[in-house]
Amino acid sequence: MNQDIAVHYTGHGKLADAIAERLREAGKDPARLTTSDLASVDEFHIRGRKATLELAAKMNLGPGSHVLDIGSGLGGPARTLVETYGCHVTGIDLTPAFCEAATTMSGWVGLGDRVIFKEGDATAIPFPDGRFDAALTIHVAMNVPAKDEMYRHARRVVKPGSIFAVYDVLQGEGGTVRYPVPWARDASISHLVTIDEMKELLTGAGFRIVEVHDSTAESLAWFETMTARMASAGPPLLTFQTFLGADFVVMARNQVQNLMQRRIRTVTFICEA
Ligand SMILES: C[S@@+](CC[C@H](N)C(=O)[O-])C[C@H]1O[C@@H](n2cnc3c(N)ncnc32)[C@H](O)[C@@H]1O
């Protein structure tokens, strides 16, 4: 199944090359990029960079913090944390092409010395106990059937008293998900749970839940704003289509329908270890 997930996200291509090519076509100098040039593709979750910053604001971060990002994708959230708080971030991700591209892209924006991306499975995190000052995971657990193992490892690798911030897509009360969606082309790699199941999983792993925020309405508003912007100014320079291919158009449409019909919800959990 892990292989199916990697193929779903990236096919077989060289991602950083495809992104660099797109940037060059648009007249961007790869030696002068900023993190905002990449934000429309490297923050691979609903509400993008704004959602990452909201989460980060609850994580007690400072320049000395070492943070773990579980399911780090192309590394956008990790670079946002580093740029905003001056911390260090280690990302792990199942998809080798994402880890490779995340490392290359961090070098493009001069943050290569503060982030590390390593291939790894959220259900078998390859770090010792108490290694990190905080951890986060954004839009990852939808692909993970063994969430109990994922959260048990998250609890194990953070220091007692530190924050674990989770922002994920959950099962809503409106019925089953319409596929394809950005995390799965069909139900075989999709494993959503409800808000109550999430609470049980997180407390079962030893976390105290400090805050729960359902951002479904904000997520819908974000899609509306993005659609209106694209209607007037055209699509952004880089989109998730760069790696999800032409399917992304229908995935995005389904995502809106799923949110509107409350088949899915976007929810944040701030947890204390
Ligand atoms: C929708 S992307 C989100 C990426 C990133 N968190 C972000 O918000 O930009 C989901 C990511 O989860 C990763 N993933 C899925 N299952 C995983 C697992 N068991 N362990 C680690 N990463 C996993 C995928 O490879 C993909 O990079």
The ligand as an SDF file (V2000), in Angstrom:
LIG
                    3D

 27 29  0  0  0  0  0  0  0  0999 V2000
   -1.6810   15.9200    1.0450 C   0  0  0  0  0  0  0  0  0  0  0  0
    0.0250   15.6500    1.2740 S   0  0  0  0  0  0  0  0  0  0  0  0
    0.4010   16.8140    2.5670 C   0  0  0  0  0  0  0  0  0  0  0  0
    1.8590   17.1830    2.6110 C   0  0  0  0  0  0  0  0  0  0  0  0
    2.2580   18.2330    3.6420 C   0  0  0  0  0  0  0  0  0  0  0  0
    1.9070   17.8300    4.9800 N   0  0  0  0  0  0  0  0  0  0  0  0
    1.6270   19.5610    3.3210 C   0  0  0  0  0  0  0  0  0  0  0  0
    0.6390   19.9120    3.9900 O   0  0  0  0  0  0  0  0  0  0  0  0
    2.1120   20.2680    2.4270 O   0  0  0  0  0  0  0  0  0  0  0  0
    0.0440   14.0820    2.1410 C   0  0  0  0  0  0  0  0  0  0  0  0
    1.4390   13.5540    2.3970 C   0  0  0  0  0  0  0  0  0  0  0  0
    1.3780   12.4690    3.3250 O   0  0  0  0  0  0  0  0  0  0  0  0
    2.3830   11.5440    2.9600 C   0  0  0  0  0  0  0  0  0  0  0  0
    2.0540   10.2520    3.5890 N   0  0  0  0  0  0  0  0  0  0  0  0
    0.9750    9.4670    3.4020 C   0  0  0  0  0  0  0  0  0  0  0  0
    1.0300    8.3820    4.2110 N   0  0  0  0  0  0  0  0  0  0  0  0
    2.1720    8.4820    4.9320 C   0  0  0  0  0  0  0  0  0  0  0  0
    2.7960    7.6860    5.9380 C   0  0  0  0  0  0  0  0  0  0  0  0
    2.2710    6.5280    6.3510 N   0  0  0  0  0  0  0  0  0  0  0  0
    3.9660    8.1130    6.4590 N   0  0  0  0  0  0  0  0  0  0  0  0
    4.5340    9.2740    6.0420 C   0  0  0  0  0  0  0  0  0  0  0  0
    3.9930   10.0670    5.0940 N   0  0  0  0  0  0  0  0  0  0  0  0
    2.8300    9.6810    4.5490 C   0  0  0  0  0  0  0  0  0  0  0  0
    2.3140   11.5410    1.4410 C   0  0  0  0  0  0  0  0  0  0  0  0
    3.4580   10.9870    0.8550 O   0  0  0  0  0  0  0  0  0  0  0  0
    2.1450   13.0280    1.1660 C   0  0  0  0  0  0  0  0  0  0  0  0
    3.3840   13.6720    1.0700 O   0  0  0  0  0  0  0  0  0  0  0  0
  1  2  1  0
  2  3  1  0
  2 10  1  0
  3  4  1  0
  4  5  1  0
  5  6  1  0
  5  7  1  0
  7  8  2  0
  7  9  1  0
 10 11  1  0
 11 12  1  0
 11 26  1  0
 12 13  1  0
 13 14  1  0
 13 24  1  0
 14 15  1  0
 14 23  1  0
 15 16  2  0
 16 17  1  0
 17 18  1  0
 17 23  2  0
 18 19  1  0
 18 20  2  0
 20 21  1  0
 21 22  2  0
 22 23  1  0
 24 25  1  0
 24 26  1  0
 26 27  1  0
M  CHG  2   2   1   9  -1
M  END
$$$$
